[in-house]
């Protein structure tokens, strides 16, 4: 039984709900039936709703499943039932399935929508039959969300299609097509080909995304035909798929997209060409080299960067090599990095000399790329020297490069890295030890103990994974590891406890309960959060390229939005770099270290919601579930595969042209809230 330190709050909630329960005919015990229509609200309902929402926010934040409170809210007003459904998905406890199945047949469509989405987040395979029924709900959005959930839980696509057959054909396709990519089975290709025969643009787009995202040989001809589609994103997704499953002849088919009027098809065609040549042993066509030279000079930074990323695959080509050398010597910082990697990948005559020179550069990012390039060239002396670099990101890159060819020397290399002062180097070493369990459990346990003093928990989490991997590899050390994992189940960090529980499960042991997150925040705190996040808020993010106007979706992600606003008010983001820019994917910033490892010193719980990753979505970057902090990203194109996996907490409301011009390494000048809003505490 979970301890409830806020039991008095629950008793108050029960007392507040008693008048409302008397007005309802449905009860938690009768979850499969529709709750009765709400009676006229008595005085005080608004206060009860607020109290319930605060309690639900508390439980979601702690990942705490309290059956008494949750079952009580099942009989509450519609606003509470809507929030209850969302919260059950965010808590992630399998015991929430029965309540969600009851909410899936609620009289209110919005409650049913929230329940369908939450069942997918819960991964509740036992809810398959209930979701099949919901897939043909009178409300189209409920049906579509049920289909999405069925894809997430691994339901057979044939069963879903049979159920949708009860609907008018176009309506069935409208519910299936956007989520077809989630059904990772051969039947998906058959369905996608059938959907492409329809005229509706949205249905065709969903089917094209599925074929490009989960590319299979049976769909290659359809992908080739889609290269000429009217929709630029369809053309881009088709190019992406061909990069995974196409042949050398497809370079000629992709070539026209290098001059496409839209950005996404050009970038994806460039990447597809590079992937094709990495899979197929063939000489690169000279005309592609010519087009890459043009692309490197393109004013759009994403196109230029994508061309530089793949250029090494198209060497030898004299003019292309000359352009790469030019960018290495005098290009923008990110262009220098990519040009170095391309010259090393193409193994130009003086590649090692170029890498050695870059290893002495003032820019630590270029030195880190020198380590990456040195690994590909087996330049061990360069890597060994970079292991002593003053910048942690360089040592991390050198460690990863040396580990690939260390052989019998790997244990000593990892021991050296575990003595490093920086937690990111030690975390990398422990992750390598998890992949190749060559260190004894006793040494890993010592590394875990040493990591307790870190401000970051990355090394501790990696150490738990390394311990579990060692137990799987060495039966004689299993008992000691199980004992160590057992001690970690009492750790104050919930993420460490969860990793330890995963370790138990990976060893074939019953998965222990992780327990709720750390307490300390009162119910009043969550009341205040709701008061401050009841409406969207707007901020301006000033950059050297212009201003990005952001609208924060505070009602859908209150804790994430409030954290972002508090950090902005403190000037936290001012001067930080956009440390990661992936063409046609994301622009990412908010890291005080600038290497992708940094954060504000605390972790945010995920607030997964139904907002979608369309172009310009503002999301929270993660290194695993519930690891959000200060790193955010903006999507440069639709990314449906991110939906339901990363918290969306806003969108780009202005400055699209500015977003397209952001380069990796550009800095945020400041982030300021605009307009009136509640005071951020």
N, C-alpha and C positions, 0 to 999 in steps of 0.2 A: 504494500500500500504506500503510495507516495505521501510523504509528509507535506502538510499544507501550512506553511508559516503564516499565511494570510487567511486562516480559517474564519476569523471574525469578519473579514470583508465578504466572504461567501455567505455567512449567515445573514448579513445585512442585505445581500443581493437576494437571498431566498425570501426574506421578509418583504422586500420591495416587489417581488414578482407574484406574491400570493394573490393579489386582486386580479392580476392578468390571467393566471392559471385558471381561476374560477370561471373565466369567460371563454375558455377554449374546450373543445371536445377531444382533441388529439392529445396523446401523451407520448413520452419517449419510448415507452414499452410497445407502442403501436407504430413504430417508425415507418413501416412500409406504406401506411395509409396517408392520404392527404391531410395535413392539418386543416381544421375548420377555418372558415373565414373569420378574420379578426372582428370582435365586437367593437362597438364604439369605445374609443379610448377614454378611460376615466382620467381624472385629474392626476397629474404626476407621472404619466407614461413617459414624457420626454426625459424626465430625470432618470427613470429606470433604464431607458434606452442608453443614455449617456453612461450610466454606471456599468451596464452590461458591456458596452463597447470598450470601456476602459479595462474591464476585467479580461475581455478577450484579447486585447492588445498585450496585456501583461502575460497571459498564457502563451501567446504566440512568441513573445520576446524570450520567454524562458523555455520554450518548447515543452510546456507543461500540460499534460493531459489530466484534467480533474473531472471525473465522470459526473460528480454531483452538480457542479456548476454548468457543465456543457449540456447535460440532459435537461436541466432546468431551462436553459435558453432555447432548447428545441421547441418549447411551448410558448415562446415569447412573441413579441410583436414582429412584424415583417422585417423591420430594420435590423432587429437583433438576429433573426434567422439568416438574413443575407450575410451579416458579418460572421455569424457562426460558421456558415459553410466555408467561407474564405479562410477563417482561422483554423479549421480542422485540417485543411490542406497544408497550411503553413506549419502547424505543429508536427505533422508527419507521423503521428502515432497510428498504427494499424487499427487500434480499437475505435478510431473515429469512423470506420467504414460504415457501420450500421446506421449511425446518425446521418451520415452523408447520403446513404441510400434512401432514408426517409425524406431528407430534404430534396432529393432528386424527383420526388413526386409532389412537391409542395404546390399550393394553389398559385403562388407568385412566380412568374417566369424568371425574374432576376434571381430568386433563391435557387431555382433549378439550374440556372446557368452557372452560378457560383459552385453549386454542388458537383456538377458534371466536371468542371475544370479541376476542382479539388480532388476528385477521385483519381484523375489522371496523375496529379502531383503525388498523391499517396501511393501510386503504383499498386493499387488494390486489384489484383487479378481476380479475386473472389467476387468483385462487383461487375464482372463481365456481362452477366445476363441482364442486370439492371441497366447497364449502359446501352446494351443492344436495344432495349425498350425505349430508352431516352433518345436514341439516335433518330427515332421517327416521331419525336415530340411535335406537338402542334406549333411550337415556337421554333423557328428555323435556327436561331442562335443556340438554343439548348441542344438541338440535334447535332449541330456542327461541333460544339464543345464535347459532346458525348463521343463523337467519332474521333476527335483528337485524343481523348482519354483512352479510347480503345486501342489506338495506335501506340500510346505510351505503355500500356500494360501488356502489349504483345498479343492482342486478340487476332485470330485468323482473319485475314482480309476477306476471304470468300464468305465467311459468316456475316461480316459487316455489310458486304454488298448485297447479300440475300435480304437482310433486314431492310436496307434502303430501297430495295425493289418495291416495297409497299407504297412508296411515294411517287409522285409525278417524276419522270426521269430527270428533268432539268434540276428539280429541287434536290434529288438524291445526289446528283453530281456536285451541286453547289455546296453540299455538306461534306462530301468526301474529298474533293480535289485539293483544297488548301492543306490538308493533312495527310495526303497520300504518301508523302515521303517518310512518314513515321512507320509505315508497314514494310519492314525490311525482309521481304520474302519474294520469291519469283513471281507470285501473283501480282505484285505491284506493277511490274512492267506491262503485263497484259491489260491491267486496268488503265494504266497511263496511256497506252496506245489507243484504247477505246475512248478515253476522255479527249484525246487530241483530235478526234474526228468531229467533235462538237464545235459550234460556232462561238459560244460564249468565251470572251477573252479571259475572264477570271478562271474559268475551268481549265482552259488550255494552259494558262500560266502555272496553275497548281500542278498539273500533270508534267509540264516541262521541268519544273523545279524538282519533282520527284525523280525524273529520269536523270537529271544532271547531278543531283545530290547523292543518290544511291545508284551510281552508274553500273549497269550490267550489260553484258555482251548482247543480250537479246534486244536491247534498246538502241544499239549503235546507229542503225539506219534512221530511226526517228530523230536522234540527236543531229545527224547530218542534215536532215531536211529542215530542222528548226533553226539552223544558222541563218536562214533568210527570213525568219519570222518578223512580223511588224513590231512586236514588243521588244525593246532593247534588252530588257532583263531576261526574256526568253532566249534571245540570241546569246547573252552572256552565260546563262546556265547551260545551254547546249555546248558552248565552247568548253566550259569547265568539265562537263561529262566526257567529252571527247579526249580531253587531256588524260583522263584516267583509263579509258578503254579503247581509244582509237589507235590507228596504225600510222605508219610513216606517211602514207598517202594523204592523211587528213591534214597535214601541214598545208597542202595546197588548198584544201577546203577552208581552212581557218584564215588563210592569208587575206581574203577580202575584209575580214573584220578588223584588220590592223589599220584600216582607214575608215572605220565606222564613224558615223556622226555622233554617236553616244559614247560616253566614257567607259561604262561597265563592259560592253562587248570587247573594246580594245584591250583593256587590262586583262580580262579573262582569256582572250585569244593569245596574248603574249605568254601568260602563265601556262596555258595548255600546250603551246609549242615547246616550252622548256620541259614540261613533264613528259611529253611524248619522246623527246630526245633522251631523257634520262631512263626511259623504259626500253627504247628500241635502239639497237646498235646500228647506226646509220650515219653517213656524213650529213652535216647540216646543209640545207640548200642555201646557195649564195644570195638568192633574192630575199630571204628572211634576214640575213645579215644586213643587207641594204636597208630594209624596213626598220630594223632595230636602231640603226644609226639615226634615222629620222625620229624615231620614238624617243630616243634619249634627249633629243633637242626639243621635245614637245613642251609647250608652256604649261601644260597641266602636270603638276608634280607627281600625281599618282601614275600617270602613263609613263613619265620618264623613269620613275623608280621601278615600275614593273619591268621595263625594258632592261634596266641595269641588273635587276635580280636574275634574269634568265640569260643575259648576254654571254656568260661563260660557256653555255651549251652550244653556242653558235660560232665559236672560234675553232680553227683559224679563219680569220677574215680581216685583212689588213686595215681597212678603214674602221671597222668596228673596234679592233684592238687599239687603234690610234685614239678613237673617241674615249675609250675606257681610260687610257693613260692620261688623257687631257682632264677627265673628271677626277681622277685620283690626285692629280697635282693641284688643280685649281677649282674643283667643284664645291658645291655646298657640302657641309659636314656629312650628311647622310649619303650624298652621292659619292663621296670619297670612300666611305665604308663599303658601299655596294660595288663600286668599281674594283676595289681591292679583292673582294671575294670573287668577282667575275674573272679577273686576271688569274687568280690562283686556281679557280675551277677549270679554266681553259689551259692551264699549265703552260703559260707563255714562257719564253726562254729565260727571263730573269725573274720568274715568279718568287723564288725564295728570297732573292735580294730585295724585292719590293716588300715582301712580308717583314723582313728584318728591319727595313727602314721604318715601316709603319709601327713596329713594336717599340720604337723610340719616339713616336709622335707625342706632342703635348696633349692631344685630345685623348682622354681615356677610352672613349667609345671606339676610336680608331684602333687603339691598342687591343681592345677586346676583340675586334674583328680580325686583327692580326693573329690572335690566338686561334680563332676559328679557322682562318685560312691555313695557318701552320699545321693544324691537325689534318687537314685534307692533303697537305704536302708531306706529311710525316716529318716535319721539321722539329725534331725533339728538342734540339738545343734552344730554339726560340721559345718553345713552350716551357721548358725548364726555367728559363730566365724570367718569363712572364709570371711564373708561380710566385716570384718575389716582388711583383709589382705593388706599388702603394695603394692602388685602387682595387677594392674588393671585386668589382664586376670583371676586371681583367683576370684576377686570380681564379674566379669561378670559370671563366671561359678556358683558361689554361688547364685547370683541373679536368674539365670535361674532355678537352682535347687529348691530354695525356692518358686518361683512363681507358680510352678506346684501344690503345696499343700497349698497355702496361704489362699485360700477361701476368707472369709470376710476381712482378714488382707491384701489382695493384695494392696488396695489403699495406705495404710500406708507404705508398703514395697516399692512401686514405688516412693512415695514421698521421702523416705530416699535415694533411688538410684539417684533421680533427683538432689539431693544436692551434689552428688559426684563431686570431682574435675576433674575426668577423663572423656573425652567425650565419650569413648567407653561404660562406665558403663551407662551414661545417654542415649546414643543411644539404648542400650539394653533395658533399662526401657521403653523408648518411643515405641520401637517395641512391647514390651509386652503389652503396653497400646493400641496399634493399634489392637492387637489380642483380648484383653479383655478390651473394652473401659469403664473403671471404673473411670477415672479421668475427672473432669469437663473441659470444653473447656478453661475456663479462666486460669486454672493451666497449661494446655498444651501450651497455648499461652505464658505464662511467661517463660516456659522452652525453647520455641523457641527463645524468645528474648535473654535469657541468653546464648544460644548457638552461638549467633552472634560473640562472642569473641573467639570461638574455631578456632584453625588452621585447624581442620578437619570439614567437613560439614555433617558427619554421623548423629549427633544428630539433626541437622536441618531437614534433609531429613526424618528421623524417626518421628520427631515431626509433620511434614506435614501429614504423613500417619495416625498418631494418631488422629489429628484433624478431618480428613475426616471420620475416623471410628467412632469417637464420634458423629458426626452429623448424621450418619446413625443410630446410636443406640438411640439417644435422639433427638426427633423431635424438642423439645423446644430450643435446642441449635443450630439448623441448620442455622438460620439467622446469628448468631454471627460467626459461622465457615465460612460461605460463604463470609462474609465481610473480615475475616482474610485471607482467601485464595486469595481473590481479591487483597489485599495489597501485597501478596507474588508474584503475577504475575509481579511486578515491581522490584523484587529482582535482584541484580547484578549477582547472581549465576544462570546460566542457568539450572543446575540440580534441584535447588530449584523451579524455575519457572515451569519446566516440572512436578515435583511432584505435585505442586499446580494445574496445569492443569489436571493432572490425577485425583486429588481429586474432581475437578468440575465434570468431566465425571462420576466418581463413584457415585456422588450424583444426577445423571440424568440431569445435566445441560449441555448446549453445551460446548464442549471442547474449551477453548480459545487458541489463537495462543501463542506459547511459545516465538517466536522471535529468532533472531540469537544469537550465542554465543558472548561473550564479544570481542570487537575489540581490537585495539591497535597494531596489527601487520600489517605492510605495505605490499603492493604487492612485494616490493623488498625483504622482508624477505622470502617470498615463492619462489621467484626466487633463492635465495641462498640455500634454502632447496633442491630444485630440482638439483642444481649444485653439492650438496654434497651427493646426494642419487641416482645418476643415475646408479649405479652398485652395486652388492652385496658387503658386507664388511665382514671381518672375525675377530673373537675375540677368545681369549683363556680364559676359566674360570678355574682357578686353584683351586682344592679342596684338602682336606687331603687324598682323595681316588685316586687322579690322575687329569688329565686335560681333560676338556670337550671342544672340538673344535666346535665353532658355526659359521654358515654362516648366516648373516643377509640379509633378502630379502628386501633391501632398496627401490627398485623401487615399490614394492607392498605395502609397509607401511612406507613411508618416514618419517612422523612425529614421529612415534613410534620408528623406528630405530635410528633416530637422537637423540631422548631423551635418549635412551639406551646407545648410544655411548658417549654422553655428561656426563651422570652419571658415566659411567665407567672411563672416563678420569679424573673425579674429585675424584676417589677412593671411590665412594659412596657404591659400593657393597662389598668392601674389609672388611672382618670380619663378614659379615651378615650370618645368619643361613639359611639353607633350613628348613623353619619352618613348612612345610607340605609335607609329602610323603605318598601317597596313593598307596599301591601295585597294580601293573598292570594298573595304571591310570596316575598319574602325580607326578613329583617332582617339588616343588614350592619354590621360594626364592625371595629375593629382598625387604624384609620388615624390616625397621630399628627398629620397635618395637618388632618384633619377634613373634607377636601374631595374625597376619593376618589382622590387622587394619591399618598398617602404610603405608606411601607413601612419595613422595618427596615434598609435599606441593602444587602440581598442579595436574590437571586432564587432561588426553589425550582423544581426541575424538577417537572413534572406527574407525579403518581403515579396515573394513571387506573386504576381498578379496577372490579370488578363490583358494588360497593355502589350502591344506587339512591337517587335523589332523591325519597323519599317525604316526607311532612310531618315536620319536625324533623331532616332530614338536615343535617349540618355540612359545609360545603364551603369550598374555597379560592377566593377571588375572583381573577380574572385580567384583564389587559388584552391578553392574547394568550397563545399557548402558552409554557409554562415561565416565566411572569412572577409566580408566586405569591410571597407574602411574609408579611405579618402580617394582611392583610385577610381576614376569614372571613365566611360568611353561614349563616344557618339558614333553611330553607325553611318557609313557612307553609302550603303545600299541596303535593300531588304535582306534580313537574315533570319528567316523563319525557324531555323534549327536552334536559335538561341532562346526562342519563346519558352517560357516555363522553366528555364534553367538559370537565368540571371535576372535580378531585380531591375525592372524598368521604372525609373522614378522621374521621368520628364521627357521633353522633346525639344528639338530646335524650333524656335518660333520665328527666327529671323537670322539672316547672315549665311544663307546657303553657299553663296559664292566664296565667302570667307572660309567656311569649313573645307571646301575643296582645295584651298590654297595652303592649308596648314602643312608644314613640313615637320618631320621628326626632329626634335631639338628646339623648335620654336618655343617661346616662353609666353606664359600667361602674365599679363601685366597686372590685372586685378579682377576680382569677382565681386560684384556688388548687387544687392537686391534693389529692385526698382518698384515704385508704387507703394501703396499702403498695405500693411499686413500686420498681424499680431506680433508683439515683441518676441524675439527669439531669446529664450533663457538658456 
